[in-house]
Amino acid sequence: MAVFSLIIINKAGGLVYQREFQPGLRKLSTNDYLVLAGTFHGVHAITRSITPKLPLAAIPNPPITPTTATTPSPNIASPSSTSTPTPSSSSASAGGYTYPNPGVPATGLESLETDKFRLTCFQTLTGTKFLLFTEPTMANIDVVMKKIYELYADFVMKNPFYQLEMPVRCEAFDRNLQGWLRGRA
């Protein structure tokens, strides 16, 4: 299965890395890649903000069962005098709505598939986006993305000469990425 191209976009939407892995692809100019990176960054932000929230189902109060405890001392409150449970603060503050996966923030556009290619986006916690263009039938893209991110962390982020948010110019990263992708085929 073929990986066509990899694009890395910084948290501000700037293109910091672009590499093609298959010969014969239509060549784009540097300006085209810059426009692509900025456009995707904007579309990703929009899709993140319009992720629909789903209504929460009513949370029933749990039934109170009688206990077989002995008579409580006067200093300890009895179980019947405790207040009723309140709904969780997340449902109260969200106005009765939640994201499809509670506890997981909205991420925006993650995958775009056509009959010619699949675009997969992986966003790091720092906001860096990895765009991977592959064949639409390629399986285990999560494994590939994880390995690319691992190589990026090892060869780019640990490079003492790399400045954050700047273009990636690291031969070791290029060489290891190319070698790993070639070895997968």
N, C-alpha and C positions, 0 to 999 in steps of 0.2 A: 504494500500500500504506500502511496506516495504522499510526501509532505511537499507542497509546492513552495510555500514562502512563510517567513516569520517576520512580523513587525512588532517592535516594542515601542510603546508610547509612554512618556513620563506623565506624572500626575497633572501637569498643566496642559496636556494635550499635544505636546511636541514630539516629533519623531526622533527617537534616539538610536534605533537600530532597524535595519531592513536587510534581509538576505533571501535570495531565491535559491532553491535546491534542485530544481528540475530544469534541464535545458529545453529550449524551444518555447518558453513562456513569452507572452507579449511583453516587451520592454516598456516600462513606464519611466518618465523622467523623475528627477529628484523632486521637482515641484509637485508632480502628481502624487508622489508618496507623502509629501508634506500636507497636501490638501486632504488626502485619504485619512491620514492620522488625525488631523483636526476635525474633520467631518465625523469620523467614528467616535471621537471623544465627545462631541456634542450630542450625537444620537444616543450614545451610551448614557449620558447624564439625563437626557429626556426620558428614556425608557426606564431609568431608575426612579425618576420622580412620578411617573404615571403607573407604576406597579399597583394594581388594584388591591384594596384591602377587602377581606371577606368578613361578613358579620359573624360575631361570636354567638354561639348557642347560649341560651340561658343556663347559668350555673346553678344547679339545685343545691340547697343547703344539705349537708350530710345529716342523716338521722342520728339523734342522740339516744344512746342505749343506756338503760339503767345499770348502775354498778352495784356490786355487792359489798361496798366498803362499809366499815363501821361508822358510827356517828362521828362526824368531824368535830374537831376541837373548835372552840369559839373563835380562835385566831385565824383559822384557815377558811377560805371561802368555799362554799359547797359547789359541786359541779353545776347545779341548776342555776346558780347566780352568775355564772360567767356570761359574757355577751355572746351574741350569735356571730358566727363567722361572717366576714365581709368578703365581697368579691376581690380577686387579686388586683393589686394596684395597676398592673399592666392593662387589664381590661377596662378598668375605670378611667385611666388616663387616656386610653386609645378611643374612648367614646363608643365602645361596643364593637369595634372592628379590629382586625389583626391581619398581618401579612399571611400569605398561604402557608409558610413555614414559620410558626411563632419562634422567636428567639434568633432567627436568622434575618439579618437586614436585607432589604431589597438590593439586588445587585445590578440590575439593568440587563441589557442585551448580552446573552451568553453564547448563542449559536445562531448562525444564519446558514441555511442550506439551499443550494440550487441543484440543478441536474449536472452541473459541471464541477462544482467545488463546495466545500463546507468551510465556513469561517467560524472558528471557535475562539472565544475571548476568555482569558483568565486574568482577573484583577487581583493584585496583591493587596495586603492590608495597607500598604503605603500609597496605593493609588496607581501604581505602574500597571499597564495593561499589556498583555501578551496576546497578539492576534496570530493565529495559526491557520493557514490556508491549506487544506488537505483534499484528498478525493472524498466524495460524499459517502462512499461505502466504507471508509476507514474505521476500524474498530479500536477501542482502547485509547481514545484521544486523551483521556485524563492521565494515563500513564505517560504518554509522550509529553504532555504539558508539565507534568511533575518533574520529569527528567530535564526538560529545557530550563525550568525554573531552578532546579538544583545546579545545573551547569552555570547558569547566570549568577547565582549566589556564590559559587566557588571561584569562578574565573573573572567576574566583573566586579561584584561587590567587595570581594576580598583583595582586589587589586589596589595597592596603596596609591597608584597614580590616577585612578579613576575619580572624577568629580561627579557628585550626584547631579542628576537631571541633565547631564551633558551627553552628547553622542557617544555610543559605545565603540571604542576602537581598541579591541583586545584580540590579538591574533590567537592566543590560547583558547579563548571562548569560541572563535570561529572554527578553529581546527578541531576541537573536541566536539562541538555541536555537529559539524559536518561528518566527522568520523562516526559518531553515535548514530546519526540518522542513516548513514550509508550501511552501517552494520545491522540495522533493523530490517532493511529491505531483503 
